[in-house]
């Protein structure tokens, strides 16, 4: 069994197109998408149309949920411009997407953690803003009750694989379209991938075990930094252009 995992496209259709092409070049037909598809200052409509055409197995991200569970005036700065670009078919499609699901009766899919789409699973933020890997005990606690041997999660945009003591494997494939962002929860911090490449993972079951390979795909990232800059998102523009967030705005 072999498939690709994508996530956190955030309206970046050029990164999505590059990743899909790379996946097909590897001879892979099945794709799971772990959410946060459209929100951002880029192109929500084209991104969702592309994902619909791919016919991936989807779960809902927290930003996807924000697009359907609140009015535009209550949306954040990433969600409001995305919502304004969408046609009625797009929220209707998102409403049909579950928050978690089991793929092929073997793989558990969620966006952040099984219980909460806004909580980091594999990373912990300290009060001073330092981001570090979560303790094995905390990671295993959040996995209680999940019997599948492979678990996929995202939300932090940082690619990582963690093997639990019972042999289960948790994988974050990284972000297709957003290599950096700032957040204030639970404490102010930045997440930075360090390069502007689009990221995804290939998962394969062979010889009785799951194996993961992480892929970085170059694309015209400057072409996506430009609309972020025009739409008043200098930190997103910096992340898209470089993989880092310039404290003073865009590098």
BATORKOL-270052 format. One record per residue (C-alpha): residue number from 1; residue in three letters; x, y, z. Coordinates in Angstrom, 3 decimals, always signed. Layout:
<recs>
@k=NUM | r=ala | x=X | y=Y | z=Z .
...
</recs>
This chain:
<recs>
@k=1 | r=unk | x=+0.000 | y=+0.000 | z=+0.000 .
@k=2 | r=unk | x=+1.388 | y=+3.375 | z=-1.014 .
@k=3 | r=unk | x=-0.169 | y=+6.844 | z=-0.909 .
@k=4 | r=unk | x=+0.685 | y=+10.524 | z=-0.498 .
@k=5 | r=unk | x=-0.277 | y=+12.853 | z=+2.361 .
@k=6 | r=unk | x=-0.707 | y=+16.604 | z=+1.878 .
@k=7 | r=unk | x=-1.931 | y=+19.372 | z=+4.159 .
@k=8 | r=unk | x=-1.975 | y=+23.069 | z=+4.981 .
@k=9 | r=unk | x=-2.240 | y=+24.315 | z=+1.401 .
@k=10 | r=unk | x=-3.712 | y=+27.622 | z=+2.633 .
@k=11 | r=unk | x=-4.803 | y=+28.865 | z=-0.781 .
@k=12 | r=unk | x=-1.409 | y=+28.355 | z=-2.414 .
@k=13 | r=unk | x=-2.523 | y=+26.789 | z=-5.683 .
@k=14 | r=unk | x=+0.912 | y=+26.959 | z=-7.330 .
@k=15 | r=unk | x=+2.474 | y=+24.917 | z=-4.530 .
@k=16 | r=unk | x=-0.466 | y=+22.502 | z=-4.691 .
@k=17 | r=unk | x=-0.105 | y=+22.034 | z=-8.451 .
@k=18 | r=unk | x=+3.627 | y=+21.386 | z=-8.070 .
@k=19 | r=unk | x=+3.056 | y=+18.818 | z=-5.338 .
@k=20 | r=unk | x=+0.331 | y=+17.011 | z=-7.271 .
@k=21 | r=unk | x=+2.608 | y=+16.815 | z=-10.307 .
@k=22 | r=unk | x=+5.407 | y=+15.404 | z=-8.145 .
@k=23 | r=unk | x=+3.076 | y=+12.849 | z=-6.596 .
@k=24 | r=unk | x=+1.919 | y=+11.688 | z=-10.026 .
@k=25 | r=unk | x=+5.538 | y=+11.493 | z=-11.185 .
@k=26 | r=unk | x=+6.092 | y=+8.981 | z=-8.379 .
@k=27 | r=unk | x=+3.262 | y=+6.868 | z=-9.786 .
@k=28 | r=unk | x=+0.909 | y=+7.516 | z=-6.854 .
@k=29 | r=unk | x=-2.844 | y=+7.764 | z=-7.378 .
@k=30 | r=unk | x=-4.217 | y=+8.038 | z=-3.834 .
@k=31 | r=unk | x=-3.883 | y=+11.267 | z=-1.839 .
@k=32 | r=unk | x=-5.084 | y=+12.130 | z=+1.644 .
@k=33 | r=unk | x=-5.472 | y=+15.804 | z=+2.496 .
@k=34 | r=unk | x=-5.347 | y=+16.734 | z=+6.179 .
@k=35 | r=unk | x=-7.002 | y=+20.138 | z=+5.990 .
@k=36 | r=unk | x=-6.496 | y=+23.899 | z=+6.090 .
@k=37 | r=unk | x=-7.079 | y=+24.083 | z=+2.382 .
@k=38 | r=unk | x=-8.053 | y=+27.648 | z=+1.539 .
@k=39 | r=unk | x=-7.568 | y=+30.261 | z=+4.269 .
@k=40 | r=unk | x=-4.886 | y=+32.846 | z=+3.614 .
@k=41 | r=unk | x=-4.390 | y=+35.899 | z=+1.441 .
@k=42 | r=unk | x=-3.817 | y=+33.929 | z=-1.778 .
@k=43 | r=unk | x=-6.334 | y=+32.139 | z=-4.045 .
@k=44 | r=unk | x=-8.905 | y=+30.150 | z=-2.085 .
@k=45 | r=unk | x=-11.243 | y=+29.485 | z=-5.016 .
@k=46 | r=unk | x=-8.654 | y=+28.083 | z=-7.408 .
@k=47 | r=unk | x=-7.124 | y=+26.000 | z=-4.640 .
@k=48 | r=unk | x=-10.408 | y=+24.368 | z=-3.642 .
@k=49 | r=unk | x=-11.334 | y=+23.756 | z=-7.274 .
@k=50 | r=unk | x=-7.985 | y=+22.019 | z=-7.768 .
@k=51 | r=unk | x=-8.494 | y=+19.873 | z=-4.681 .
@k=52 | r=unk | x=-12.010 | y=+18.950 | z=-5.802 .
@k=53 | r=unk | x=-10.627 | y=+17.811 | z=-9.150 .
@k=54 | r=unk | x=-7.993 | y=+15.665 | z=-7.435 .
@k=55 | r=unk | x=-10.704 | y=+13.865 | z=-5.435 .
@k=56 | r=unk | x=-8.472 | y=+13.366 | z=-2.406 .
@k=57 | r=unk | x=-9.615 | y=+11.827 | z=+0.875 .
@k=58 | r=unk | x=-10.102 | y=+14.919 | z=+3.058 .
@k=59 | r=unk | x=-10.383 | y=+15.845 | z=+6.698 .
@k=60 | r=unk | x=-11.362 | y=+19.296 | z=+7.930 .
@k=61 | r=unk | x=-8.768 | y=+21.696 | z=+9.320 .
@k=62 | r=unk | x=-9.446 | y=+24.402 | z=+11.881 .
@k=63 | r=unk | x=-9.287 | y=+27.126 | z=+9.206 .
@k=64 | r=unk | x=-11.662 | y=+25.117 | z=+7.005 .
@k=65 | r=unk | x=-14.045 | y=+24.996 | z=+9.948 .
@k=66 | r=unk | x=-13.764 | y=+28.748 | z=+10.459 .
@k=67 | r=unk | x=-15.000 | y=+29.238 | z=+6.876 .
@k=68 | r=unk | x=-18.248 | y=+27.404 | z=+7.628 .
@k=69 | r=unk | x=-19.030 | y=+27.865 | z=+11.324 .
@k=70 | r=unk | x=-18.977 | y=+31.676 | z=+11.660 .
@k=71 | r=unk | x=-20.043 | y=+34.810 | z=+9.861 .
@k=72 | r=unk | x=-17.452 | y=+36.778 | z=+7.840 .
@k=73 | r=unk | x=-17.331 | y=+39.622 | z=+10.361 .
@k=74 | r=unk | x=-16.235 | y=+37.112 | z=+13.028 .
@k=75 | r=unk | x=-13.545 | y=+35.531 | z=+10.869 .
@k=76 | r=unk | x=-9.852 | y=+36.206 | z=+11.295 .
@k=77 | r=unk | x=-7.489 | y=+37.950 | z=+8.900 .
@k=78 | r=unk | x=-6.659 | y=+34.710 | z=+7.072 .
@k=79 | r=unk | x=-10.219 | y=+33.457 | z=+6.735 .
@k=80 | r=unk | x=-12.170 | y=+36.588 | z=+5.775 .
@k=81 | r=unk | x=-10.367 | y=+37.198 | z=+2.436 .
@k=82 | r=unk | x=-10.595 | y=+33.501 | z=+1.575 .
@k=83 | r=unk | x=-14.326 | y=+33.427 | z=+2.307 .
@k=84 | r=unk | x=-14.889 | y=+36.420 | z=+0.020 .
@k=85 | r=unk | x=-13.380 | y=+34.484 | z=-2.906 .
@k=86 | r=unk | x=-15.520 | y=+31.373 | z=-2.537 .
@k=87 | r=unk | x=-18.644 | y=+30.356 | z=-4.406 .
@k=88 | r=unk | x=-21.531 | y=+28.574 | z=-2.683 .
@k=89 | r=unk | x=-20.236 | y=+25.189 | z=-3.860 .
@k=90 | r=unk | x=-17.056 | y=+25.554 | z=-1.819 .
@k=91 | r=unk | x=-18.537 | y=+25.911 | z=+1.721 .
@k=92 | r=unk | x=-21.078 | y=+23.240 | z=+0.794 .
@k=93 | r=unk | x=-18.223 | y=+20.883 | z=-0.042 .
@k=94 | r=unk | x=-16.391 | y=+21.728 | z=+3.193 .
@k=95 | r=unk | x=-19.498 | y=+21.014 | z=+5.266 .
@k=96 | r=unk | x=-19.412 | y=+17.429 | z=+4.035 .
@k=97 | r=unk | x=-15.816 | y=+16.867 | z=+5.204 .
@k=98 | r=unk | x=-15.344 | y=+15.085 | z=+8.576 .
@k=99 | r=unk | x=-12.989 | y=+16.280 | z=+11.296 .
@k=100 | r=unk | x=-11.389 | y=+12.820 | z=+11.565 .
@k=101 | r=unk | x=-11.639 | y=+9.603 | z=+9.605 .
@k=102 | r=unk | x=-10.007 | y=+6.244 | z=+9.048 .
@k=103 | r=unk | x=-8.516 | y=+5.697 | z=+5.593 .
@k=104 | r=unk | x=-8.477 | y=+2.203 | z=+4.096 .
@k=105 | r=unk | x=-9.361 | y=+0.786 | z=+7.538 .
@k=106 | r=unk | x=-5.675 | y=+1.208 | z=+8.458 .
@k=107 | r=unk | x=-4.745 | y=+4.881 | z=+8.854 .
@k=108 | r=unk | x=-6.182 | y=+7.417 | z=+11.290 .
@k=109 | r=unk | x=-6.463 | y=+10.940 | z=+9.881 .
@k=110 | r=unk | x=-6.921 | y=+14.198 | z=+11.776 .
@k=111 | r=unk | x=-5.813 | y=+17.799 | z=+11.433 .
@k=112 | r=unk | x=-4.259 | y=+18.643 | z=+14.807 .
@k=113 | r=unk | x=-5.144 | y=+16.081 | z=+17.483 .
@k=114 | r=unk | x=-7.986 | y=+13.544 | z=+17.496 .
@k=115 | r=unk | x=-9.889 | y=+15.633 | z=+20.042 .
@k=116 | r=unk | x=-9.108 | y=+19.226 | z=+19.050 .
@k=117 | r=unk | x=-8.322 | y=+20.853 | z=+15.688 .
@k=118 | r=unk | x=-6.467 | y=+23.785 | z=+17.307 .
@k=119 | r=unk | x=-3.974 | y=+21.994 | z=+19.584 .
@k=120 | r=unk | x=-0.419 | y=+21.046 | z=+18.603 .
@k=121 | r=unk | x=+0.291 | y=+17.343 | z=+18.996 .
@k=122 | r=unk | x=+3.961 | y=+16.754 | z=+18.212 .
@k=123 | r=unk | x=+5.215 | y=+20.202 | z=+19.257 .
@k=124 | r=unk | x=+4.942 | y=+22.209 | z=+22.477 .
@k=125 | r=unk | x=+5.194 | y=+25.999 | z=+22.838 .
@k=126 | r=unk | x=+6.875 | y=+27.299 | z=+25.997 .
@k=127 | r=unk | x=+5.867 | y=+30.600 | z=+27.660 .
@k=128 | r=unk | x=+8.930 | y=+32.358 | z=+26.179 .
@k=129 | r=unk | x=+7.859 | y=+31.368 | z=+22.650 .
@k=130 | r=unk | x=+10.331 | y=+28.530 | z=+22.249 .
@k=131 | r=unk | x=+8.917 | y=+25.629 | z=+20.223 .
@k=132 | r=unk | x=+10.175 | y=+22.151 | z=+21.020 .
@k=133 | r=unk | x=+9.100 | y=+18.592 | z=+20.403 .
@k=134 | r=unk | x=+6.407 | y=+17.386 | z=+22.793 .
@k=135 | r=unk | x=+7.284 | y=+14.726 | z=+25.337 .
@k=136 | r=unk | x=+6.659 | y=+11.127 | z=+24.338 .
@k=137 | r=unk | x=+4.274 | y=+10.797 | z=+27.269 .
@k=138 | r=unk | x=+2.157 | y=+13.726 | z=+26.078 .
@k=139 | r=unk | x=+2.141 | y=+12.470 | z=+22.491 .
@k=140 | r=unk | x=+1.094 | y=+8.992 | z=+23.579 .
@k=141 | r=unk | x=-1.614 | y=+10.375 | z=+25.856 .
@k=142 | r=unk | x=-3.296 | y=+12.143 | z=+22.936 .
@k=143 | r=unk | x=-3.178 | y=+8.874 | z=+20.977 .
@k=144 | r=unk | x=-5.160 | y=+6.927 | z=+23.576 .
@k=145 | r=unk | x=-7.918 | y=+4.892 | z=+21.975 .
@k=146 | r=unk | x=-6.517 | y=+5.002 | z=+18.443 .
@k=147 | r=unk | x=-5.829 | y=+1.461 | z=+17.299 .
@k=148 | r=unk | x=-4.530 | y=+2.193 | z=+13.791 .
@k=149 | r=unk | x=-0.784 | y=+1.647 | z=+13.405 .
@k=150 | r=unk | x=-0.331 | y=+4.775 | z=+11.283 .
@k=151 | r=unk | x=-1.658 | y=+8.149 | z=+12.430 .
@k=152 | r=unk | x=-1.446 | y=+11.314 | z=+10.343 .
@k=153 | r=unk | x=-1.732 | y=+14.824 | z=+11.778 .
@k=154 | r=unk | x=-0.603 | y=+18.312 | z=+10.751 .
@k=155 | r=unk | x=-1.481 | y=+21.855 | z=+11.949 .
@k=156 | r=unk | x=+2.055 | y=+22.965 | z=+12.878 .
@k=157 | r=unk | x=+3.316 | y=+22.961 | z=+9.254 .
@k=158 | r=unk | x=+6.488 | y=+21.167 | z=+10.426 .
@k=159 | r=unk | x=+7.272 | y=+17.757 | z=+8.928 .
@k=160 | r=unk | x=+7.987 | y=+15.151 | z=+11.580 .
@k=161 | r=unk | x=+7.630 | y=+11.439 | z=+12.323 .
@k=162 | r=unk | x=+7.318 | y=+10.012 | z=+15.842 .
@k=163 | r=unk | x=+7.269 | y=+6.330 | z=+16.714 .
@k=164 | r=unk | x=+5.382 | y=+5.437 | z=+19.878 .
@k=165 | r=unk | x=+6.607 | y=+2.774 | z=+22.272 .
@k=166 | r=unk | x=+3.957 | y=+0.335 | z=+21.081 .
@k=167 | r=unk | x=+5.136 | y=+0.682 | z=+17.480 .
@k=168 | r=unk | x=+2.474 | y=+3.070 | z=+16.181 .
@k=169 | r=unk | x=+3.815 | y=+5.804 | z=+13.907 .
@k=170 | r=unk | x=+2.561 | y=+9.407 | z=+13.896 .
@k=171 | r=unk | x=+3.489 | y=+11.482 | z=+10.840 .
@k=172 | r=unk | x=+3.120 | y=+15.159 | z=+10.016 .
@k=173 | r=unk | x=+3.834 | y=+15.569 | z=+6.274 .
@k=174 | r=unk | x=+4.504 | y=+19.303 | z=+6.562 .
@k=175 | r=unk | x=+2.787 | y=+22.152 | z=+4.739 .
@k=176 | r=unk | x=+2.218 | y=+22.307 | z=+1.005 .
@k=177 | r=unk | x=+1.618 | y=+26.025 | z=+0.826 .
@k=178 | r=unk | x=+2.643 | y=+27.871 | z=+3.986 .
@k=179 | r=unk | x=+6.208 | y=+27.385 | z=+5.275 .
@k=180 | r=unk | x=+5.876 | y=+29.825 | z=+8.154 .
@k=181 | r=unk | x=+3.410 | y=+31.705 | z=+10.346 .
@k=182 | r=unk | x=+2.984 | y=+33.407 | z=+13.700 .
@k=183 | r=unk | x=+0.395 | y=+32.518 | z=+16.329 .
@k=184 | r=unk | x=-0.444 | y=+33.741 | z=+19.822 .
@k=185 | r=unk | x=-1.802 | y=+30.461 | z=+21.220 .
@k=186 | r=unk | x=-0.911 | y=+29.052 | z=+23.650 .
@k=187 | r=unk | x=+1.866 | y=+31.686 | z=+23.766 .
@k=188 | r=unk | x=+3.202 | y=+33.994 | z=+21.027 .
@k=189 | r=unk | x=+5.543 | y=+32.036 | z=+18.763 .
@k=190 | r=unk | x=+6.642 | y=+31.490 | z=+15.172 .
@k=191 | r=unk | x=+6.736 | y=+28.297 | z=+13.130 .
@k=192 | r=unk | x=+9.290 | y=+28.363 | z=+10.296 .
@k=193 | r=unk | x=+10.186 | y=+25.561 | z=+7.885 .
@k=194 | r=unk | x=+13.428 | y=+27.203 | z=+6.747 .
@k=195 | r=unk | x=+12.932 | y=+26.887 | z=+2.979 .
@k=196 | r=unk | x=+10.103 | y=+28.054 | z=+0.693 .
@k=197 | r=unk | x=+9.588 | y=+24.602 | z=-0.855 .
@k=198 | r=unk | x=+6.213 | y=+22.876 | z=-0.915 .
@k=199 | r=unk | x=+6.187 | y=+19.814 | z=+1.330 .
@k=200 | r=unk | x=+4.364 | y=+16.496 | z=+1.436 .
@k=201 | r=unk | x=+5.013 | y=+12.872 | z=+2.412 .
@k=202 | r=unk | x=+4.771 | y=+9.459 | z=+0.798 .
@k=203 | r=unk | x=+3.678 | y=+6.609 | z=+3.055 .
@k=204 | r=unk | x=+4.277 | y=+2.972 | z=+2.165 .
@k=205 | r=unk | x=+3.480 | y=-0.283 | z=+3.968 .
@k=206 | r=unk | x=+6.174 | y=-2.845 | z=+3.210 .
@k=207 | r=unk | x=+7.647 | y=-5.825 | z=+5.049 .
@k=208 | r=unk | x=+5.103 | y=-5.434 | z=+7.833 .
@k=209 | r=unk | x=+5.905 | y=-1.806 | z=+8.666 .
@k=210 | r=unk | x=+5.031 | y=+1.730 | z=+7.620 .
@k=211 | r=unk | x=+7.742 | y=+3.806 | z=+6.010 .
@k=212 | r=unk | x=+7.657 | y=+7.547 | z=+5.376 .
@k=213 | r=unk | x=+9.637 | y=+9.720 | z=+2.990 .
@k=214 | r=unk | x=+9.383 | y=+13.506 | z=+3.170 .
@k=215 | r=unk | x=+9.495 | y=+15.458 | z=-0.080 .
@k=216 | r=unk | x=+10.404 | y=+19.116 | z=-0.741 .
@k=217 | r=unk | x=+9.176 | y=+20.434 | z=-4.086 .
@k=218 | r=unk | x=+10.506 | y=+23.697 | z=-5.572 .
@k=219 | r=unk | x=+7.955 | y=+25.932 | z=-7.308 .
@k=220 | r=unk | x=+7.544 | y=+29.610 | z=-8.195 .
@k=221 | r=unk | x=+7.180 | y=+30.730 | z=-4.578 .
@k=222 | r=unk | x=+7.850 | y=+34.377 | z=-5.420 .
@k=223 | r=unk | x=+4.694 | y=+34.373 | z=-7.545 .
@k=224 | r=unk | x=+2.703 | y=+33.475 | z=-4.412 .
@k=225 | r=unk | x=+4.576 | y=+35.870 | z=-2.114 .
@k=226 | r=unk | x=+3.427 | y=+38.735 | z=-4.362 .
@k=227 | r=unk | x=-0.348 | y=+38.430 | z=-3.649 .
@k=228 | r=unk | x=+0.357 | y=+37.967 | z=+0.054 .
@k=229 | r=unk | x=+2.267 | y=+41.235 | z=-0.023 .
@k=230 | r=unk | x=-0.467 | y=+43.007 | z=-2.007 .
@k=231 | r=unk | x=-3.157 | y=+41.719 | z=+0.359 .
@k=232 | r=unk | x=-1.501 | y=+43.101 | z=+3.488 .
@k=233 | r=unk | x=+0.178 | y=+39.924 | z=+4.782 .
@k=234 | r=unk | x=+3.907 | y=+40.838 | z=+4.941 .
@k=235 | r=unk | x=+4.815 | y=+37.995 | z=+7.318 .
@k=236 | r=unk | x=+3.149 | y=+35.435 | z=+5.053 .
@k=237 | r=unk | x=+4.928 | y=+37.013 | z=+2.079 .
@k=238 | r=unk | x=+8.252 | y=+36.633 | z=+3.892 .
@k=239 | r=unk | x=+7.542 | y=+32.992 | z=+4.738 .
@k=240 | r=unk | x=+6.502 | y=+32.200 | z=+1.176 .
@k=241 | r=unk | x=+9.571 | y=+33.905 | z=-0.273 .
@k=242 | r=unk | x=+12.175 | y=+32.461 | z=+2.088 .
@k=243 | r=unk | x=+10.752 | y=+29.901 | z=+4.525 .
@k=244 | r=unk | x=+11.451 | y=+32.346 | z=+7.368 .
@k=245 | r=unk | x=+9.516 | y=+35.232 | z=+8.911 .
@k=246 | r=unk | x=+11.378 | y=+38.530 | z=+8.997 .
@k=247 | r=unk | x=+10.607 | y=+40.277 | z=+12.331 .
@k=248 | r=unk | x=+10.377 | y=+43.567 | z=+10.434 .
@k=249 | r=unk | x=+8.067 | y=+42.169 | z=+7.769 .
@k=250 | r=unk | x=+9.174 | y=+40.654 | z=+4.479 .
@k=251 | r=unk | x=+12.841 | y=+39.940 | z=+3.841 .
</recs>
